[in-house]
Amino acid sequence: MPTRLPPPRSAASSYARGFTLVEFLVAMAIGMAVVIAASYVYLATRNSQRVLSEKAAMFENARFAMEVIGRDIENAGFYPAIRVGPEQVAAAEVVVDGYGNPCLDRSGAANGLCTFAAPAAFTAPVFGCAGQRFERTGTGAGSAYACAAHAASTPADAIVINYYTNDAEGLDVGQRGDCQRQDVAIDPLNEPRRNASHPSATAASRPFLLPRRPMFVTNAYTLQSTTLQQEGQTINTFSLACNGNGNDDAVATVNVYQPIVQGIDQLRFSYLTRTGTGSTRYLATGSVTNWGSVVGVRVCLMARSLENTRLEGPASYTLTDCDGAARSFSDGVERRVYTQVFALKNTLNE
């Protein structure tokens, strides 16, 4: 008998065939592996990008802090060589031969332009406080300027930078504005120097009038404690802060240090000073006895990242800080020490 063959499958019956349970489980496992791998790559890339961003921000903060301080140090000791204007006083009262304490004449005697004792901090273009900050106390005739303890334990010195300007056009640093871009004409030190029409103007509408004498500018820089909230975390650090004499007037004492750059955990200054033999050497802030002999400033700061950047390897490490001490950290936060030297351009030829 002839053998009967089974009927051929139709195309529809071929496509109707589904996955077996084993095939389904294999496909599911492969899909999960792809998703997990993609998630791992995404998270690793995201963390790497965050670390790079944190390190870049730390470097930029350090660079900007150096730029702010260095720009002012290069102004230190400036006195305008030329001044003109309807408010100019007698020629004998116009000094054009260099920087001097605004309250003293060239012999070191009181010149009558200040109603209070001449601050020793203003005798030279720069002055420093070792482990302290610089403050004004009192008002008017009772004003006094001196180093004072930080509000909390702060790993920072303070530097005071002094210069003159008679610019009447704006509040940029180096003109008639202090480090907070405030008009220094409000300071009692500048009361006999500003334009006679100046006192009657309110703070909001005070015009930029050409002063009768060059205006005195003094800026103080140090660190102050700062608490930040970032991605649900509380971060305790320090910020570079400044206090300028545009804060002070004849009736109020305002020692307000305005934060400029956050994430600066240490700030130290050392001063290149001329010795009696004509040579120079660096002295720590507390070792300088003649501020008039300073010709350069070495700024050292320790910058930090705001978040953990050590994702691999040990979180603990040791570095040498601005005091030359070995310090160990185990919080996973990146820290770097930066040092830069700035010349006092206005005193180098004296």
C-alpha positions as CSV (number, residue, x, y, z in Angstrom):
1,M,0.0,0.0,0.0
2,P,1.3,3.5,-0.7
3,T,2.3,5.5,2.3
4,R,0.2,8.6,3.0
5,L,2.2,11.7,3.8
6,P,0.9,14.2,6.4
7,P,-0.6,17.4,4.9
8,P,1.8,20.3,4.6
9,R,1.8,23.0,7.2
10,S,0.2,26.3,6.2
11,A,2.1,29.6,6.6
12,A,-0.4,30.7,9.2
13,S,0.3,27.6,11.4
14,S,4.1,28.3,11.2
15,Y,3.8,31.8,12.5
16,A,1.4,30.9,15.2
17,R,4.1,28.9,17.1
18,G,5.1,30.8,20.4
19,F,8.1,30.8,22.7
20,T,8.7,27.9,24.9
21,L,9.1,28.6,28.6
22,V,12.9,28.0,28.4
23,E,13.2,30.5,25.5
24,F,11.2,33.1,27.4
25,L,13.3,32.7,30.5
26,V,16.5,33.0,28.5
27,A,15.3,36.1,26.7
28,M,14.2,37.6,30.0
29,A,17.6,36.9,31.6
30,I,19.4,38.5,28.6
31,G,17.2,41.6,28.8
32,M,17.8,42.0,32.5
33,A,21.6,41.7,32.0
34,V,21.5,44.4,29.3
35,V,19.5,46.7,31.6
36,I,21.8,46.1,34.5
37,A,24.9,46.7,32.4
38,A,23.4,49.9,31.0
39,S,22.4,51.1,34.5
40,Y,25.9,50.3,35.8
41,V,27.5,52.2,32.9
42,Y,25.1,55.2,33.4
43,L,25.7,55.3,37.2
44,A,29.5,55.0,36.7
45,T,29.5,57.7,34.1
46,R,27.3,59.9,36.3
47,N,29.6,59.5,39.3
48,S,32.7,60.1,37.2
49,Q,31.1,63.2,35.8
50,R,30.2,64.4,39.3
51,V,33.7,63.8,40.6
52,L,35.2,65.6,37.6
53,S,32.8,68.5,38.2
54,E,33.7,68.6,42.0
55,K,37.4,68.7,41.2
56,A,37.0,71.3,38.6
57,A,34.9,73.5,41.0
58,M,37.6,73.1,43.7
59,F,40.3,74.2,41.2
60,E,38.2,77.1,40.0
61,N,37.4,78.2,43.6
62,A,41.1,78.2,44.4
63,R,42.0,80.1,41.2
64,F,39.3,82.7,41.8
65,A,40.3,83.2,45.4
66,M,43.9,83.8,44.4
67,E,42.8,86.2,41.7
68,V,40.7,88.3,44.1
69,I,43.4,88.5,46.7
70,G,46.2,89.0,44.2
71,R,44.5,91.8,42.3
72,D,44.1,93.8,45.5
73,I,47.7,93.1,46.6
74,E,48.9,94.6,43.3
75,N,46.9,97.7,44.2
76,A,48.5,98.0,47.7
77,G,50.4,101.2,48.3
78,F,49.0,103.0,45.2
79,Y,48.7,106.8,45.4
80,P,47.6,108.8,42.3
81,A,50.3,111.0,40.9
82,I,47.9,113.5,39.3
83,R,44.7,114.9,40.6
84,V,42.6,117.8,39.3
85,G,39.1,119.2,40.0
86,P,37.1,122.1,41.5
87,E,37.4,120.7,45.0
88,Q,41.2,120.6,45.1
89,V,42.4,122.2,48.2
90,A,45.7,124.1,48.9
91,A,48.7,122.7,47.1
92,A,50.4,122.0,50.5
93,E,47.7,119.5,51.3
94,V,48.0,117.5,48.1
95,V,50.6,114.8,48.5
96,V,51.7,113.1,45.4
97,D,54.9,111.3,46.4
98,G,53.6,108.0,47.5
99,Y,51.5,106.1,50.0
100,G,51.2,107.1,53.7
101,N,49.0,106.6,56.7
102,P,45.9,108.7,56.0
103,C,46.0,110.1,59.6
104,L,49.7,111.1,59.6
105,D,51.9,113.6,57.8
106,R,55.3,112.8,56.4
107,S,57.0,113.4,59.7
108,G,54.7,110.8,61.4
109,A,52.7,113.4,63.3
110,A,48.9,113.6,63.2
111,N,47.8,115.6,60.2
112,G,44.3,116.6,61.6
113,L,42.5,114.7,58.9
114,C,41.4,112.0,61.3
115,T,39.3,112.5,64.4
116,F,40.8,109.4,66.0
117,A,44.2,107.8,66.7
118,A,46.1,106.9,63.6
119,P,45.6,103.1,63.0
120,A,49.0,101.3,62.9
121,A,47.5,98.9,60.4
122,F,47.4,101.8,57.8
123,T,51.0,102.8,58.1
124,A,52.1,100.4,55.4
125,P,50.4,99.1,52.2
126,V,49.8,95.7,53.8
127,F,49.3,94.6,57.3
128,G,48.5,91.1,58.8
129,C,46.8,89.4,61.7
130,A,48.1,86.0,62.7
131,G,45.3,83.6,63.2
132,Q,42.8,86.5,63.7
133,R,40.7,88.8,61.7
134,F,40.8,92.6,61.4
135,E,38.0,94.8,62.9
136,R,37.0,98.3,63.5
137,T,35.5,99.2,66.9
138,G,33.9,102.4,68.1
139,T,32.5,105.2,66.0
140,G,33.6,108.7,65.0
141,A,36.3,110.0,67.3
142,G,36.3,106.7,69.2
143,S,37.2,104.5,66.2
144,A,39.9,102.0,66.6
145,Y,41.2,99.3,64.2
146,A,42.9,96.2,65.5
147,C,43.2,92.4,65.1
148,A,40.5,90.4,66.9
149,A,39.8,86.8,67.6
150,H,37.7,84.9,65.0
151,A,34.2,84.1,66.0
152,A,35.0,80.4,65.9
153,S,38.2,78.3,65.5
154,T,39.2,79.4,62.0
155,P,42.4,78.2,60.3
156,A,43.1,81.5,58.7
157,D,45.2,84.7,59.0
158,A,43.9,88.0,57.8
159,I,45.6,90.5,55.4
160,V,44.8,94.2,55.3
161,I,45.4,95.9,51.9
162,N,45.6,99.7,51.8
163,Y,45.7,102.2,48.9
164,Y,44.3,105.5,47.6
165,T,42.1,106.4,44.7
166,N,40.5,109.6,43.5
167,D,38.5,108.0,40.8
168,A,34.9,109.2,40.6
169,E,33.5,107.0,38.0
170,G,32.6,103.6,39.5
171,L,32.8,101.0,42.3
172,D,35.1,98.5,40.7
173,V,38.0,97.3,42.8
174,G,40.9,99.8,42.3
175,Q,38.5,102.7,41.8
176,R,36.5,104.1,44.7
177,G,34.8,100.9,45.6
178,D,36.0,98.5,48.3
179,C,36.1,94.7,48.0
180,Q,32.3,94.6,48.4
181,R,31.8,97.2,45.7
182,Q,30.7,99.8,48.3
183,D,31.6,103.5,48.1
184,V,34.5,104.2,50.5
185,A,33.4,107.9,50.8
186,I,31.1,106.9,53.6
187,D,34.1,106.0,55.8
188,P,35.0,108.6,58.5
189,L,38.6,108.3,57.3
190,N,37.5,109.9,54.0
191,E,35.2,112.6,55.5
192,P,37.8,115.4,54.9
193,R,38.7,113.9,51.5
194,R,35.3,113.6,49.9
195,N,33.6,116.3,47.9
196,A,32.0,119.0,50.1
197,S,28.6,118.2,48.5
198,H,28.9,114.5,49.3
199,P,27.5,114.3,52.9
200,S,24.1,115.6,52.1
201,A,23.4,112.9,49.6
202,T,21.7,109.7,50.8
203,A,23.3,106.3,50.3
204,A,20.8,105.4,47.6
205,S,21.3,108.6,45.5
206,R,24.9,109.5,46.4
207,P,26.6,110.9,43.2
208,F,30.1,110.1,42.2
209,L,31.7,113.5,42.8
210,L,35.4,114.2,42.4
211,P,36.9,114.1,45.9
212,R,39.0,117.0,47.2
213,R,41.8,114.5,48.1
214,P,42.5,111.0,47.1
215,M,40.1,108.6,48.8
216,F,41.6,105.9,51.2
217,V,40.6,102.3,50.6
218,T,41.3,99.4,53.0
219,N,40.2,95.8,52.4
220,A,40.6,92.9,54.8
221,Y,40.5,89.3,53.7
222,T,40.2,86.2,55.9
223,L,38.0,83.0,56.2
224,Q,34.7,82.6,57.9
225,S,32.8,79.4,58.7
226,T,30.1,78.5,56.2
227,T,27.3,75.9,56.3
228,L,25.9,74.7,53.0
229,Q,23.1,72.4,52.0
230,Q,23.8,70.4,48.8
231,E,21.8,67.4,47.6
232,G,20.3,66.8,51.0
233,Q,23.7,66.9,52.8
234,T,24.9,69.5,55.3
235,I,28.4,70.6,54.5
236,N,30.5,72.6,57.0
237,T,33.4,74.5,55.5
238,F,34.9,77.9,55.3
239,S,34.7,80.7,52.7
240,L,37.1,83.4,51.7
241,A,35.5,86.6,52.9
242,C,36.3,90.4,52.7
243,N,35.4,93.5,54.7
244,G,36.0,96.9,53.2
245,N,35.8,100.4,54.6
246,G,32.7,101.1,52.6
247,N,30.9,99.3,55.4
248,D,31.7,102.0,58.0
249,D,30.2,105.4,58.6
250,A,30.4,108.0,61.4
251,V,27.6,106.5,63.5
252,A,27.8,102.8,63.0
253,T,30.5,100.1,63.2
254,V,29.8,97.3,60.7
255,N,32.3,94.4,60.7
256,V,30.6,92.4,58.1
257,Y,32.8,90.0,56.2
258,Q,31.1,89.1,53.0
259,P,31.7,85.6,51.7
260,I,33.3,85.5,48.2
261,V,34.5,81.9,47.6
262,Q,33.3,78.8,49.4
263,G,35.2,75.6,50.0
264,I,38.5,77.2,51.3
265,D,39.6,75.3,54.4
266,Q,42.8,77.1,55.2
267,L,44.4,80.5,54.5
268,R,47.9,81.6,55.4
269,F,50.1,84.5,54.4
270,S,53.8,85.0,54.5
271,Y,55.6,88.2,53.6
272,L,58.7,88.8,51.6
273,T,60.5,91.5,53.6
274,R,63.7,93.4,53.1
275,T,66.3,92.9,55.8
276,G,68.9,95.4,57.0
277,T,71.6,93.9,54.8
278,G,69.5,94.4,51.6
279,S,68.5,90.8,51.3
280,T,64.9,89.5,51.5
281,R,63.3,86.6,53.3
282,Y,59.8,85.3,53.9
283,L,58.3,85.8,57.3
284,A,55.1,84.4,58.8
285,T,52.4,86.9,59.7
286,G,53.2,86.8,63.4
287,S,56.9,87.4,62.7
288,V,56.7,90.6,60.7
289,T,57.8,93.6,62.8
290,N,58.3,96.2,60.0
291,W,55.4,96.2,57.6
292,G,57.0,98.9,55.6
293,S,59.7,96.5,54.5
294,V,57.3,94.1,52.8
295,V,57.7,93.8,49.0
296,G,55.7,90.7,48.3
297,V,53.1,88.4,49.7
298,R,52.9,84.6,49.4
299,V,49.4,83.3,49.7
300,C,48.7,79.7,50.6
301,L,45.2,78.2,50.7
302,M,43.7,74.8,51.0
303,A,40.7,74.2,48.8
304,R,38.3,71.3,49.1
305,S,35.6,69.7,47.1
306,L,32.1,69.9,48.6
307,E,31.3,66.2,48.2
308,N,33.0,62.9,48.3
309,T,35.2,62.4,45.3
310,R,37.1,59.3,46.3
311,L,35.0,56.5,44.8
312,E,37.7,54.0,44.4
313,G,40.6,53.0,46.6
314,P,41.2,54.1,50.2
315,A,39.2,57.2,51.3
316,S,42.0,58.3,53.8
317,Y,45.0,60.3,52.6
318,T,47.7,62.6,54.0
319,L,48.8,66.0,52.7
320,T,51.1,68.8,53.8
321,D,49.0,71.9,54.7
322,C,49.9,75.6,54.6
323,D,51.6,75.4,58.0
324,G,53.9,72.7,56.7
325,A,52.1,70.1,58.9
326,A,51.1,66.6,57.7
327,R,47.3,66.2,58.0
328,S,45.3,63.1,57.5
329,F,41.8,63.0,56.2
330,S,39.3,60.1,55.9
331,D,36.1,61.7,54.8
332,G,36.6,61.1,51.1
333,V,36.6,64.8,50.3
334,E,39.3,66.0,47.9
335,R,41.7,68.7,49.1
336,R,44.6,70.5,47.5
337,V,47.0,73.1,48.6
338,Y,47.7,76.1,46.3
339,T,50.5,78.7,46.7
340,Q,51.1,81.9,44.8
341,V,53.4,84.9,45.2
342,F,52.3,88.5,44.5
343,A,54.6,91.5,44.3
344,L,53.7,94.8,45.8
345,K,54.3,96.7,42.6
346,N,53.9,100.1,44.1
347,T,56.6,99.6,46.7
348,L,59.3,97.7,44.7
349,N,61.1,100.9,43.6
350,E,61.2,102.6,47.0
